[in-house]
């Protein structure tokens, strides 16, 4: 098992006038990895946001966050990562859904 990445969003009950649902909140990284190769051994936190639109059977948008470490094993590298995940999904009337998403992350402290 790896580290837990917990994201909480605060969002208005209704979408904006353009039908976009926005959410902002914190993201937390909890060092829960069962093997040191699967986690950072660092506590982390930062801002997160999501924007999505539901248009008939389609749902599309993007989720993003940035995490900085603030405590943990001093022998491990600090966390300074940006994450973005665009997504699109189609839902049939039978409730079957197909989705496509990609994940991109960037480590701001890497040397290579």
Backbone atoms as SQL, in Angstrom:
CREATE TABLE atoms (id INTEGER PRIMARY KEY, chain TEXT, resi INTEGER, resn TEXT, atom TEXT, x REAL, y REAL, z REAL);
INSERT INTO atoms VALUES
  (1, 'A', 1, 'UNK', 'N', 0.845, -1.172, 0.000),
  (2, 'A', 1, 'UNK', 'CA', 0.000, 0.000, 0.000),
  (3, 'A', 1, 'UNK', 'C', 0.894, 1.240, 0.000),
  (4, 'A', 2, 'UNK', 'N', 0.505, 2.273, -0.745),
  (5, 'A', 2, 'UNK', 'CA', 1.260, 3.520, -0.812),
  (6, 'A', 2, 'UNK', 'C', 0.740, 4.561, 0.163),
  (7, 'A', 3, 'UNK', 'N', 1.239, 5.769, 0.019),
  (8, 'A', 3, 'UNK', 'CA', 0.773, 6.885, 0.837),
  (9, 'A', 3, 'UNK', 'C', -0.670, 7.228, 0.476),
  (10, 'A', 4, 'UNK', 'N', -1.408, 7.762, 1.443),
  (11, 'A', 4, 'UNK', 'CA', -2.772, 8.215, 1.194),
  (12, 'A', 4, 'UNK', 'C', -2.730, 9.669, 0.731),
  (13, 'A', 5, 'UNK', 'N', -3.435, 9.950, -0.342),
  (14, 'A', 5, 'UNK', 'CA', -3.582, 11.301, -0.864),
  (15, 'A', 5, 'UNK', 'C', -5.054, 11.666, -0.678),
  (16, 'A', 6, 'UNK', 'N', -5.361, 12.503, 0.298),
  (17, 'A', 6, 'UNK', 'CA', -6.731, 12.875, 0.649),
  (18, 'A', 6, 'UNK', 'C', -7.017, 14.294, 0.167),
  (19, 'A', 7, 'UNK', 'N', -8.037, 14.442, -0.676),
  (20, 'A', 7, 'UNK', 'CA', -8.423, 15.749, -1.185),
  (21, 'A', 7, 'UNK', 'C', -9.857, 16.036, -0.779),
  (22, 'A', 8, 'UNK', 'N', -10.094, 17.218, -0.238),
  (23, 'A', 8, 'UNK', 'CA', -11.432, 17.646, 0.181),
  (24, 'A', 8, 'UNK', 'C', -11.812, 18.873, -0.637),
  (25, 'A', 9, 'UNK', 'N', -13.043, 18.889, -1.161),
  (26, 'A', 9, 'UNK', 'CA', -13.488, 20.016, -1.976),
  (27, 'A', 9, 'UNK', 'C', -14.679, 20.708, -1.333),
  (28, 'A', 10, 'UNK', 'N', -14.647, 22.023, -1.350),
  (29, 'A', 10, 'UNK', 'CA', -15.774, 22.851, -0.963),
  (30, 'A', 10, 'UNK', 'C', -16.331, 23.428, -2.256),
  (31, 'A', 11, 'UNK', 'N', -17.637, 23.270, -2.454),
  (32, 'A', 11, 'UNK', 'CA', -18.242, 23.661, -3.719),
  (33, 'A', 11, 'UNK', 'C', -19.632, 24.222, -3.479),
  (34, 'A', 12, 'UNK', 'N', -20.051, 25.208, -4.290),
  (35, 'A', 12, 'UNK', 'CA', -21.423, 25.704, -4.157),
  (36, 'A', 12, 'UNK', 'C', -22.429, 24.616, -4.542),
  (37, 'A', 13, 'UNK', 'N', -23.639, 24.743, -4.048),
  (38, 'A', 13, 'UNK', 'CA', -24.682, 23.760, -4.347),
  (39, 'A', 13, 'UNK', 'C', -25.067, 23.753, -5.820),
  (40, 'A', 14, 'UNK', 'N', -24.964, 24.889, -6.471),
  (41, 'A', 14, 'UNK', 'CA', -25.362, 25.024, -7.867),
  (42, 'A', 14, 'UNK', 'C', -24.155, 25.399, -8.735),
  (43, 'A', 15, 'UNK', 'N', -24.130, 24.918, -9.989),
  (44, 'A', 15, 'UNK', 'CA', -23.059, 25.329, -10.908),
  (45, 'A', 15, 'UNK', 'C', -23.124, 26.827, -11.210),
  (46, 'A', 16, 'UNK', 'N', -22.076, 27.348, -11.824),
  (47, 'A', 16, 'UNK', 'CA', -22.056, 28.744, -12.249),
  (48, 'A', 16, 'UNK', 'C', -23.092, 28.950, -13.352),
  (49, 'A', 17, 'UNK', 'N', -23.251, 30.187, -13.788),
  (50, 'A', 17, 'UNK', 'CA', -24.205, 30.500, -14.851),
  (51, 'A', 17, 'UNK', 'C', -23.874, 29.730, -16.135),
  (52, 'A', 18, 'UNK', 'N', -22.600, 29.418, -16.366),
  (53, 'A', 18, 'UNK', 'CA', -22.200, 28.658, -17.541),
  (54, 'A', 18, 'UNK', 'C', -22.305, 27.155, -17.357),
  (55, 'A', 19, 'UNK', 'N', -22.817, 26.722, -16.208),
  (56, 'A', 19, 'UNK', 'CA', -22.986, 25.298, -15.964),
  (57, 'A', 19, 'UNK', 'C', -21.753, 24.583, -15.456),
  (58, 'A', 20, 'UNK', 'N', -20.731, 25.342, -15.060),
  (59, 'A', 20, 'UNK', 'CA', -19.488, 24.751, -14.565),
  (60, 'A', 20, 'UNK', 'C', -19.560, 24.621, -13.041),
  (61, 'A', 21, 'UNK', 'N', -19.207, 23.459, -12.544),
  (62, 'A', 21, 'UNK', 'CA', -19.122, 23.237, -11.109),
  (63, 'A', 21, 'UNK', 'C', -17.670, 23.407, -10.692),
  (64, 'A', 22, 'UNK', 'N', -17.444, 24.271, -9.711),
  (65, 'A', 22, 'UNK', 'CA', -16.101, 24.550, -9.221),
  (66, 'A', 22, 'UNK', 'C', -15.966, 24.065, -7.792),
  (67, 'A', 23, 'UNK', 'N', -14.782, 23.603, -7.448),
  (68, 'A', 23, 'UNK', 'CA', -14.507, 23.187, -6.084),
  (69, 'A', 23, 'UNK', 'C', -13.072, 23.530, -5.718),
  (70, 'A', 24, 'UNK', 'N', -12.854, 23.972, -4.503),
  (71, 'A', 24, 'UNK', 'CA', -11.511, 24.246, -4.002),
  (72, 'A', 24, 'UNK', 'C', -11.401, 23.669, -2.597),
  (73, 'A', 25, 'UNK', 'N', -10.182, 23.351, -2.213),
  (74, 'A', 25, 'UNK', 'CA', -9.981, 22.822, -0.874),
  (75, 'A', 25, 'UNK', 'C', -8.556, 22.348, -0.685),
  (76, 'A', 26, 'UNK', 'N', -8.311, 21.675, 0.422),
  (77, 'A', 26, 'UNK', 'CA', -6.959, 21.191, 0.712),
  (78, 'A', 26, 'UNK', 'C', -6.730, 19.784, 0.177),
  (79, 'A', 27, 'UNK', 'N', -5.456, 19.483, -0.056),
  (80, 'A', 27, 'UNK', 'CA', -5.017, 18.119, -0.336),
  (81, 'A', 27, 'UNK', 'C', -3.983, 17.776, 0.734),
  (82, 'A', 28, 'UNK', 'N', -4.043, 16.553, 1.239),
  (83, 'A', 28, 'UNK', 'CA', -3.117, 16.082, 2.273),
  (84, 'A', 28, 'UNK', 'C', -2.456, 14.793, 1.808),
  (85, 'A', 29, 'UNK', 'N', -1.165, 14.651, 2.090),
  (86, 'A', 29, 'UNK', 'CA', -0.456, 13.399, 1.857),
  (87, 'A', 29, 'UNK', 'C', -0.113, 12.824, 3.229),
  (88, 'A', 30, 'UNK', 'N', -0.579, 11.600, 3.473),
  (89, 'A', 30, 'UNK', 'CA', -0.344, 10.927, 4.745),
  (90, 'A', 30, 'UNK', 'C', 0.633, 9.778, 4.508),
  (91, 'A', 31, 'UNK', 'N', 1.737, 9.697, 5.243),
  (92, 'A', 31, 'UNK', 'CA', 2.759, 8.681, 4.995),
  (93, 'A', 31, 'UNK', 'C', 2.335, 7.305, 5.528),
  (94, 'A', 32, 'UNK', 'N', 1.511, 6.615, 4.772),
  (95, 'A', 32, 'UNK', 'CA', 0.952, 5.330, 5.207),
  (96, 'A', 32, 'UNK', 'C', 1.522, 4.142, 4.438),
  (97, 'A', 33, 'UNK', 'N', 2.550, 4.353, 3.620),
  (98, 'A', 33, 'UNK', 'CA', 3.080, 3.273, 2.783),
  (99, 'A', 33, 'UNK', 'C', 3.556, 2.101, 3.625),
  (100, 'A', 34, 'UNK', 'N', 3.274, 0.903, 3.143),
  (101, 'A', 34, 'UNK', 'CA', 3.692, -0.316, 3.840),
  (102, 'A', 34, 'UNK', 'C', 5.117, -0.718, 3.470),
  (103, 'A', 35, 'UNK', 'N', 5.699, -0.055, 2.461),
  (104, 'A', 35, 'UNK', 'CA', 7.069, -0.310, 2.032),
  (105, 'A', 35, 'UNK', 'C', 7.689, 1.037, 1.683),
  (106, 'A', 36, 'UNK', 'N', 8.932, 1.275, 2.082),
  (107, 'A', 36, 'UNK', 'CA', 9.562, 2.578, 1.841),
  (108, 'A', 36, 'UNK', 'C', 9.691, 2.899, 0.356),
  (109, 'A', 37, 'UNK', 'N', 9.667, 1.890, -0.523),
  (110, 'A', 37, 'UNK', 'CA', 9.743, 2.131, -1.963),
  (111, 'A', 37, 'UNK', 'C', 8.413, 2.630, -2.529),
  (112, 'A', 38, 'UNK', 'N', 7.337, 2.514, -1.759),
  (113, 'A', 38, 'UNK', 'CA', 6.001, 2.899, -2.228),
  (114, 'A', 38, 'UNK', 'C', 5.533, 4.244, -1.698),
  (115, 'A', 39, 'UNK', 'N', 6.341, 4.900, -0.879),
  (116, 'A', 39, 'UNK', 'CA', 5.913, 6.171, -0.308),
  (117, 'A', 39, 'UNK', 'C', 7.076, 7.091, -0.026),
  (118, 'A', 40, 'UNK', 'N', 6.746, 8.323, 0.310),
  (119, 'A', 40, 'UNK', 'CA', 7.760, 9.343, 0.528),
  (120, 'A', 40, 'UNK', 'C', 8.220, 9.502, 1.958),
  (121, 'A', 41, 'UNK', 'N', 7.513, 8.869, 2.905),
  (122, 'A', 41, 'UNK', 'CA', 7.798, 9.035, 4.336),
  (123, 'A', 41, 'UNK', 'C', 7.761, 10.502, 4.751),
  (124, 'A', 42, 'UNK', 'N', 6.857, 11.250, 4.109),
  (125, 'A', 42, 'UNK', 'CA', 6.695, 12.678, 4.392),
  (126, 'A', 42, 'UNK', 'C', 5.218, 13.004, 4.558),
  (127, 'A', 43, 'UNK', 'N', 4.928, 13.964, 5.428),
  (128, 'A', 43, 'UNK', 'CA', 3.602, 14.555, 5.538),
  (129, 'A', 43, 'UNK', 'C', 3.565, 15.728, 4.562),
  (130, 'A', 44, 'UNK', 'N', 2.455, 15.899, 3.859),
  (131, 'A', 44, 'UNK', 'CA', 2.366, 16.988, 2.901),
  (132, 'A', 44, 'UNK', 'C', 0.977, 17.602, 2.867),
  (133, 'A', 45, 'UNK', 'N', 0.910, 18.816, 2.338),
  (134, 'A', 45, 'UNK', 'CA', -0.382, 19.503, 2.202),
  (135, 'A', 45, 'UNK', 'C', -0.255, 20.584, 1.147),
  (136, 'A', 46, 'UNK', 'N', -1.399, 21.031, 0.650),
  (137, 'A', 46, 'UNK', 'CA', -1.412, 22.106, -0.331),
  (138, 'A', 46, 'UNK', 'C', -2.818, 22.369, -0.837),
  (139, 'A', 47, 'UNK', 'N', -2.938, 23.247, -1.846),
  (140, 'A', 47, 'UNK', 'CA', -4.251, 23.582, -2.402),
  (141, 'A', 47, 'UNK', 'C', -4.656, 22.609, -3.506),
  (142, 'A', 48, 'UNK', 'N', -5.968, 22.468, -3.675),
  (143, 'A', 48, 'UNK', 'CA', -6.515, 21.624, -4.737),
  (144, 'A', 48, 'UNK', 'C', -7.714, 22.326, -5.357),
  (145, 'A', 49, 'UNK', 'N', -7.989, 21.991, -6.598),
  (146, 'A', 49, 'UNK', 'CA', -9.144, 22.559, -7.272),
  (147, 'A', 49, 'UNK', 'C', -9.689, 21.602, -8.314),
  (148, 'A', 50, 'UNK', 'N', -10.966, 21.747, -8.603),
  (149, 'A', 50, 'UNK', 'CA', -11.609, 20.951, -9.644),
  (150, 'A', 50, 'UNK', 'C', -12.611, 21.849, -10.367),
  (151, 'A', 51, 'UNK', 'N', -12.708, 21.651, -11.668),
  (152, 'A', 51, 'UNK', 'CA', -13.718, 22.329, -12.481),
  (153, 'A', 51, 'UNK', 'C', -14.299, 21.273, -13.410),
  (154, 'A', 52, 'UNK', 'N', -15.626, 21.175, -13.442),
  (155, 'A', 52, 'UNK', 'CA', -16.241, 20.183, -14.318),
  (156, 'A', 52, 'UNK', 'C', -17.561, 20.701, -14.855),
  (157, 'A', 53, 'UNK', 'N', -17.947, 20.148, -15.983),
  (158, 'A', 53, 'UNK', 'CA', -19.224, 20.505, -16.589),
  (159, 'A', 53, 'UNK', 'C', -19.935, 19.225, -16.979),
  (160, 'A', 54, 'UNK', 'N', -21.224, 19.181, -16.668),
  (161, 'A', 54, 'UNK', 'CA', -22.077, 18.067, -17.066),
  (162, 'A', 54, 'UNK', 'C', -22.998, 18.590, -18.156),
  (163, 'A', 55, 'UNK', 'N', -22.911, 17.975, -19.330),
  (164, 'A', 55, 'UNK', 'CA', -23.656, 18.423, -20.500),
  (165, 'A', 55, 'UNK', 'C', -24.338, 17.204, -21.115),
  (166, 'A', 56, 'UNK', 'N', -25.590, 16.960, -20.726),
  (167, 'A', 56, 'UNK', 'CA', -26.286, 15.751, -21.181),
  (168, 'A', 56, 'UNK', 'C', -25.576, 14.527, -20.628),
  (169, 'A', 57, 'UNK', 'N', -25.218, 13.577, -21.474),
  (170, 'A', 57, 'UNK', 'CA', -24.541, 12.379, -20.995),
  (171, 'A', 57, 'UNK', 'C', -23.042, 12.584, -20.773),
  (172, 'A', 58, 'UNK', 'N', -22.528, 13.769, -21.090),
  (173, 'A', 58, 'UNK', 'CA', -21.097, 14.032, -20.991),
  (174, 'A', 58, 'UNK', 'C', -20.736, 14.738, -19.688),
  (175, 'A', 59, 'UNK', 'N', -19.613, 14.346, -19.102),
  (176, 'A', 59, 'UNK', 'CA', -19.011, 15.047, -17.970),
  (177, 'A', 59, 'UNK', 'C', -17.548, 15.249, -18.325),
  (178, 'A', 60, 'UNK', 'N', -17.062, 16.485, -18.207),
  (179, 'A', 60, 'UNK', 'CA', -15.659, 16.731, -18.513),
  (180, 'A', 60, 'UNK', 'C', -15.133, 17.837, -17.627),
  (181, 'A', 61, 'UNK', 'N', -13.816, 17.814, -17.425),
  (182, 'A', 61, 'UNK', 'CA', -13.209, 18.830, -16.581),
  (183, 'A', 61, 'UNK', 'C', -11.768, 18.520, -16.259),
  (184, 'A', 62, 'UNK', 'N', -11.295, 19.138, -15.182),
  (185, 'A', 62, 'UNK', 'CA', -9.911, 18.949, -14.743),
  (186, 'A', 62, 'UNK', 'C', -9.835, 19.051, -13.224),
  (187, 'A', 63, 'UNK', 'N', -8.965, 18.235, -12.663),
  (188, 'A', 63, 'UNK', 'CA', -8.653, 18.254, -11.236),
  (189, 'A', 63, 'UNK', 'C', -7.173, 18.576, -11.128),
  (190, 'A', 64, 'UNK', 'N', -6.781, 19.424, -10.192),
  (191, 'A', 64, 'UNK', 'CA', -5.366, 19.777, -10.027),
  (192, 'A', 64, 'UNK', 'C', -5.061, 20.043, -8.561),
  (193, 'A', 65, 'UNK', 'N', -3.788, 19.828, -8.185),
  (194, 'A', 65, 'UNK', 'CA', -3.351, 20.165, -6.841),
  (195, 'A', 65, 'UNK', 'C', -1.848, 20.416, -6.827),
  (196, 'A', 66, 'UNK', 'N', -1.388, 20.968, -5.732),
  (197, 'A', 66, 'UNK', 'CA', 0.052, 21.126, -5.498),
  (198, 'A', 66, 'UNK', 'C', 0.316, 20.768, -4.043),
  (199, 'A', 67, 'UNK', 'N', 1.342, 19.929, -3.821),
  (200, 'A', 67, 'UNK', 'CA', 1.661, 19.452, -2.471),
  (201, 'A', 67, 'UNK', 'C', 3.099, 19.810, -2.115),
  (202, 'A', 68, 'UNK', 'N', 3.274, 20.371, -0.918),
  (203, 'A', 68, 'UNK', 'CA', 4.589, 20.589, -0.328),
  (204, 'A', 68, 'UNK', 'C', 4.670, 19.743, 0.933),
  (205, 'A', 69, 'UNK', 'N', 5.820, 19.139, 1.203),
  (206, 'A', 69, 'UNK', 'CA', 5.994, 18.408, 2.460),
  (207, 'A', 69, 'UNK', 'C', 6.320, 19.397, 3.574),
  (208, 'A', 70, 'UNK', 'N', 5.903, 19.025, 4.787),
  (209, 'A', 70, 'UNK', 'CA', 6.177, 19.895, 5.932),
  (210, 'A', 70, 'UNK', 'C', 6.747, 19.135, 7.121),
  (211, 'A', 71, 'UNK', 'N', 6.800, 17.804, 7.042),
  (212, 'A', 71, 'UNK', 'CA', 7.355, 16.999, 8.127),
  (213, 'A', 71, 'UNK', 'C', 7.646, 15.606, 7.585),
  (214, 'A', 72, 'UNK', 'N', 8.394, 14.853, 8.344),
  (215, 'A', 72, 'UNK', 'CA', 8.679, 13.476, 7.958),
  (216, 'A', 72, 'UNK', 'C', 10.158, 13.152, 8.024),
  (217, 'A', 73, 'UNK', 'N', 10.526, 12.067, 7.388),
  (218, 'A', 73, 'UNK', 'CA', 11.889, 11.542, 7.400),
  (219, 'A', 73, 'UNK', 'C', 12.847, 12.537, 6.727),
  (220, 'A', 74, 'UNK', 'N', 13.813, 13.072, 7.501),
  (221, 'A', 74, 'UNK', 'CA', 14.764, 14.047, 6.960),
  (222, 'A', 74, 'UNK', 'C', 15.707, 13.444, 5.928),
  (223, 'A', 75, 'UNK', 'N', 15.834, 12.129, 5.916),
  (224, 'A', 75, 'UNK', 'CA', 16.704, 11.467, 4.943),
  (225, 'A', 75, 'UNK', 'C', 16.028, 11.263, 3.594),
  (226, 'A', 76, 'UNK', 'N', 14.746, 11.581, 3.488),
  (227, 'A', 76, 'UNK', 'CA', 14.009, 11.438, 2.233),
  (228, 'A', 76, 'UNK', 'C', 13.833, 12.810, 1.576),
  (229, 'A', 77, 'UNK', 'N', 13.734, 12.839, 0.232),
  (230, 'A', 77, 'UNK', 'CA', 13.565, 14.135, -0.450),
  (231, 'A', 77, 'UNK', 'C', 12.251, 14.816, -0.066),
  (232, 'A', 78, 'UNK', 'N', 12.286, 16.146, -0.052),
  (233, 'A', 78, 'UNK', 'CA', 11.069, 16.912, 0.194),
  (234, 'A', 78, 'UNK', 'C', 10.105, 16.741, -0.974),
  (235, 'A', 79, 'UNK', 'N', 8.818, 16.972, -0.700),
  (236, 'A', 79, 'UNK', 'CA', 7.781, 16.917, -1.731),
  (237, 'A', 79, 'UNK', 'C', 7.483, 18.342, -2.182),
  (238, 'A', 80, 'UNK', 'N', 7.470, 18.554, -3.492),
  (239, 'A', 80, 'UNK', 'CA', 7.115, 19.847, -4.089),
  (240, 'A', 80, 'UNK', 'C', 6.546, 19.519, -5.473),
  (241, 'A', 81, 'UNK', 'N', 5.336, 18.945, -5.496),
  (242, 'A', 81, 'UNK', 'CA', 4.766, 18.372, -6.716),
  (243, 'A', 81, 'UNK', 'C', 3.458, 19.039, -7.132),
  (244, 'A', 82, 'UNK', 'N', 3.319, 19.234, -8.441),
  (245, 'A', 82, 'UNK', 'CA', 2.077, 19.682, -9.050),
  (246, 'A', 82, 'UNK', 'C', 1.459, 18.504, -9.790),
  (247, 'A', 83, 'UNK', 'N', 0.147, 18.357, -9.692),
  (248, 'A', 83, 'UNK', 'CA', -0.587, 17.252, -10.314),
  (249, 'A', 83, 'UNK', 'C', -1.781, 17.820, -11.074),
  (250, 'A', 84, 'UNK', 'N', -2.017, 17.314, -12.284),
  (251, 'A', 84, 'UNK', 'CA', -3.195, 17.717, -13.064),
  (252, 'A', 84, 'UNK', 'C', -3.799, 16.474, -13.719),
  (253, 'A', 85, 'UNK', 'N', -5.137, 16.406, -13.714),
  (254, 'A', 85, 'UNK', 'CA', -5.846, 15.254, -14.267),
  (255, 'A', 85, 'UNK', 'C', -7.070, 15.716, -15.063),
  (256, 'A', 86, 'UNK', 'N', -6.925, 15.921, -16.372),
  (257, 'A', 86, 'UNK', 'CA', -8.103, 16.196, -17.199),
  (258, 'A', 86, 'UNK', 'C', -8.900, 14.898, -17.398),
  (259, 'A', 87, 'UNK', 'N', -10.213, 15.031, -17.555),
  (260, 'A', 87, 'UNK', 'CA', -11.056, 13.841, -17.709),
  (261, 'A', 87, 'UNK', 'C', -12.279, 14.146, -18.567),
  (262, 'A', 88, 'UNK', 'N', -12.807, 13.088, -19.176),
  (263, 'A', 88, 'UNK', 'CA', -14.072, 13.154, -19.919),
  (264, 'A', 88, 'UNK', 'C', -14.766, 11.808, -19.731),
  (265, 'A', 89, 'UNK', 'N', -16.080, 11.847, -19.566),
  (266, 'A', 89, 'UNK', 'CA', -16.851, 10.620, -19.368),
  (267, 'A', 89, 'UNK', 'C', -18.175, 10.718, -20.111),
  (268, 'A', 90, 'UNK', 'N', -18.646, 9.584, -20.599),
  (269, 'A', 90, 'UNK', 'CA', -19.946, 9.493, -21.256),
  (270, 'A', 90, 'UNK', 'C', -20.766, 8.447, -20.507),
  (271, 'A', 91, 'UNK', 'N', -21.994, 8.784, -20.136),
  (272, 'A', 91, 'UNK', 'CA', -22.868, 7.866, -19.406),
  (273, 'A', 91, 'UNK', 'C', -24.104, 7.568, -20.239),
  (274, 'A', 92, 'UNK', 'N', -24.341, 6.280, -20.491),
  (275, 'A', 92, 'UNK', 'CA', -25.537, 5.848, -21.222),
  (276, 'A', 92, 'UNK', 'C', -26.744, 5.847, -20.293),
  (277, 'A', 93, 'UNK', 'N', -27.972, 5.873, -20.835),
  (278, 'A', 93, 'UNK', 'CA', -29.180, 5.850, -20.000),
  (279, 'A', 93, 'UNK', 'C', -29.234, 4.650, -19.050),
  (280, 'A', 94, 'UNK', 'N', -28.558, 3.557, -19.393),
  (281, 'A', 94, 'UNK', 'CA', -28.531, 2.371, -18.525),
  (282, 'A', 94, 'UNK', 'C', -27.569, 2.540, -17.351),
  (283, 'A', 95, 'UNK', 'N', -26.897, 3.686, -17.258),
  (284, 'A', 95, 'UNK', 'CA', -25.945, 4.044, -16.202),
  (285, 'A', 95, 'UNK', 'C', -24.545, 3.502, -16.457),
  (286, 'A', 96, 'UNK', 'N', -24.320, 2.772, -17.546),
  (287, 'A', 96, 'UNK', 'CA', -22.963, 2.378, -17.906),
  (288, 'A', 96, 'UNK', 'C', -22.195, 3.635, -18.308),
  (289, 'A', 97, 'UNK', 'N', -20.949, 3.730, -17.870),
  (290, 'A', 97, 'UNK', 'CA', -20.130, 4.908, -18.147),
  (291, 'A', 97, 'UNK', 'C', -18.765, 4.475, -18.675),
  (292, 'A', 98, 'UNK', 'N', -18.285, 5.209, -19.659),
  (293, 'A', 98, 'UNK', 'CA', -16.914, 5.046, -20.127),
  (294, 'A', 98, 'UNK', 'C', -16.217, 6.383, -19.907),
  (295, 'A', 99, 'UNK', 'N', -14.976, 6.325, -19.429),
  (296, 'A', 99, 'UNK', 'CA', -14.253, 7.570, -19.168),
  (297, 'A', 99, 'UNK', 'C', -12.818, 7.463, -19.649),
  (298, 'A', 100, 'UNK', 'N', -12.269, 8.616, -19.965),
  (299, 'A', 100, 'UNK', 'CA', -10.868, 8.730, -20.344),
  (300, 'A', 100, 'UNK', 'C', -10.276, 9.837, -19.492),
  (301, 'A', 101, 'UNK', 'N', -9.107, 9.555, -18.929),
  (302, 'A', 101, 'UNK', 'CA', -8.427, 10.557, -18.120),
  (303, 'A', 101, 'UNK', 'C', -6.927, 10.349, -18.244),
  (304, 'A', 102, 'UNK', 'N', -6.191, 11.396, -18.012),
  (305, 'A', 102, 'UNK', 'CA', -4.741, 11.275, -17.972),
  (306, 'A', 102, 'UNK', 'C', -4.255, 11.973, -16.708),
  (307, 'A', 103, 'UNK', 'N', -3.086, 11.581, -16.277),
  (308, 'A', 103, 'UNK', 'CA', -2.495, 12.186, -15.091),
  (309, 'A', 103, 'UNK', 'C', -1.124, 12.733, -15.449),
  (310, 'A', 104, 'UNK', 'N', -0.872, 13.959, -15.033),
  (311, 'A', 104, 'UNK', 'CA', 0.416, 14.585, -15.247),
  (312, 'A', 104, 'UNK', 'C', 0.905, 15.122, -13.918),
  (313, 'A', 105, 'UNK', 'N', 2.156, 14.854, -13.600),
  (314, 'A', 105, 'UNK', 'CA', 2.723, 15.422, -12.374),
  (315, 'A', 105, 'UNK', 'C', 4.095, 16.007, -12.684),
  (316, 'A', 106, 'UNK', 'N', 4.461, 16.998, -11.904),
  (317, 'A', 106, 'UNK', 'CA', 5.749, 17.657, -12.075),
  (318, 'A', 106, 'UNK', 'C', 6.392, 17.869, -10.717),
  (319, 'A', 107, 'UNK', 'N', 7.626, 17.389, -10.572),
  (320, 'A', 107, 'UNK', 'CA', 8.402, 17.559, -9.358),
  (321, 'A', 107, 'UNK', 'C', 9.278, 18.791, -9.543),
  (322, 'A', 108, 'UNK', 'N', 9.008, 19.852, -8.795),
  (323, 'A', 108, 'UNK', 'CA', 9.709, 21.110, -8.943),
  (324, 'A', 108, 'UNK', 'C', 11.130, 21.077, -8.366),
  (325, 'A', 109, 'UNK', 'N', 11.470, 20.046, -7.607),
  (326, 'A', 109, 'UNK', 'CA', 12.788, 19.966, -6.970),
  (327, 'A', 109, 'UNK', 'C', 13.735, 18.999, -7.656),
  (328, 'A', 110, 'UNK', 'N', 13.324, 18.345, -8.710),
  (329, 'A', 110, 'UNK', 'CA', 14.194, 17.382, -9.369),
  (330, 'A', 110, 'UNK', 'C', 15.310, 18.086, -10.139),
  (331, 'A', 111, 'UNK', 'N', 16.459, 17.423, -10.258),
  (332, 'A', 111, 'UNK', 'CA', 17.581, 18.009, -10.964),
  (333, 'A', 111, 'UNK', 'C', 17.656, 17.549, -12.404),
  (334, 'A', 112, 'UNK', 'N', 16.899, 16.526, -12.784),
  (335, 'A', 112, 'UNK', 'CA', 16.990, 16.019, -14.154),
  (336, 'A', 112, 'UNK', 'C', 15.710, 16.221, -14.906);
